[in-house]
Structure formats: C-alpha cells, structure tokens
Amino acid sequence: MSGAVPNQASVSVRGAQARAWPFAHWLLDDVLPPSARAALLAWDPGADAHGGDTGGRRDARNGRRVFVTPRTRRDPGLDLLARMFDAAEARDAIAACCGARLAGTALRLELCLDTDGFWLEPHTDIGAKKLTLLVSLSTGPGAADWGTDLMTADGRPVARASGVFNSGLMFVPGEESWHGFVRRPILGLRRSLIVNFVSSEWRATGELAFGPGG
C-alpha cells in the first residue's frame, strides 16, 4: 500500500551480512524502529531484574526474567515491537534469509538486563527454538564490546558479534550454534533483546508475546 510504514525488522534482515564461521549466522544493523527502541530503553522492571553472575545460565534467574507479554504490550512501543516481528513480512524475510522454518511458531521476546559479573556458558539454543536474534541495546562505556561470543563445539570463543547499539546477531539454532558471553567488565547495564520463534513444544506460554490472553 502506498505510503505504508516499512517493517523495520524486514528491512534489517534483508540487508543482513552472512557469515559462515564458526557456524552460519547473520549480522544486522538498525534492527528496531525508534518507538520500540525508546520503549525498551525506558523499561526498567527494577533492580531485581538486573543480573550479575548467574553461574553462566539465564535460567538461574527464572522468575525474575522479563518478557514482552500481552500485559506489557499495553505500552504502544512494545506492542509495535511484537507486531513487527510477528508480521508475515518479517517472518518471510527471516525465512528467506536464513532458511528458518517458522510456520506454526510463536514469538518470544525477552529483555535482558545484565550487570558486571555476568557471563554465559557455551550453549546451542537447540530444541524448541527455531530462530534466535540477539539485539544489542546497551549505551554505556565499552558497550560495543558487549556482543555475544561465537564458539566452537569445545567452548572456545573464536568470534564476537558487535555490541553496537541496535545491531543484531541472527542464527538458526542447531548442533553447531555454540555461543555464550565470556566474562568481561560491564560498566553500567548491558541491555539486550532476545527474539525467539518457538515451536508448539514450548510450554512456558506465559513468556510469549501473544500468549494466553493476548
């Protein structure tokens, strides 16, 4: 339709740079539109949601993790964010870019607020996650170095995604998609958005952007 606002996620995905090492992944720029960025930057659920050393696992903080849900989508910026990624245009662009099989999947959006001491052990995101996109939203000193570490199967970090504001790392989880976060200084707050499309096997429906009541 003439004059329609473009789907920013689709635009970013179509311009993604493909990389093959140490596993197939794509690097994105300018992932989120201004209103979604502003909503995520303004959203602070409180110090209890901030996590330092969690033993290398995000699930160590289950119960204190923060998701875009039908309730939080009352914020217009978060609602736009969810609808943008869930749109057929964005799903089609992602599938065309990386071959992700998104038919029948649900959208999961997690806001991560990491503080000094945070690290993540090597893991692969296999199972019910059919697509992972990590968007950097940090603004503090040194934030450009706070991107996700890409690793070999033995857990050796061999590359690092950019931590530049509003850049992204996208991949299809599988046996080779080892990644994590090598412990290093975080001066301030490492803010990031995890975008997942998950299959019907996903049982934590309260984490979904269009879950119960949505």
C-alpha positions, 0 to 999 in steps of 0.5 A: 500500500502506498505510503505504508510504514516499512517493517523495520525488522524486514528491512534489517534482515534483508540487508543482513551480512552472512557469515559462515564461521564458526557456524552460519549466522547473520549480522544486522544493523538498525534492527528496531524502529525508534518507538520500540527502541525508546520503549525498551530503553525506558523499561526498567522492571527494577533492580531485581531484574538486573543480573550479575553472575548467574553461574553462566545460565539465564535460567538461574534467574527464572522468575525474575526474567522479563518478557514482552507479554500481552500485559506489557504490550499495553505500552504502544512501543512494545506492542509495535515491537511484537507486531513487527516481528510477528508480521508475515513480512518479517517472518518471510524475510527471516525465512528467506534469509536464513532458511528458518522454518517458522510456520506454526511458531510463536514469538518470544521476546525477552529483555535482558538486563545484565550487570558486571559479573555476568557471563554465559556458558557455551550453549546451542539454543537447540530444541524448541527454538527455531530462530534466535536474534540477539539485539544489542541495546546497551549505551554505556562505556565499552558497550560495543564490546558487549556482543555475544561470543561465537564458539566452537563445539569445545567452548572456545570463543573464536568470534564476537558479534558487535555490541553496537547499539541496535545491531543484531546477531541472527542464527538458526539454532542447531548442533553447531550454534555454540555461543555464550558471553565470556566474562568481561567488565560491564560498566553500567547495564548491558541491555539486550533483546532476545527474539525467539520463534518457538515451536508448539513444544514450548510450554512456558506460554506465559513468556510469549508475546501473544500468549494466553490472553493476548 
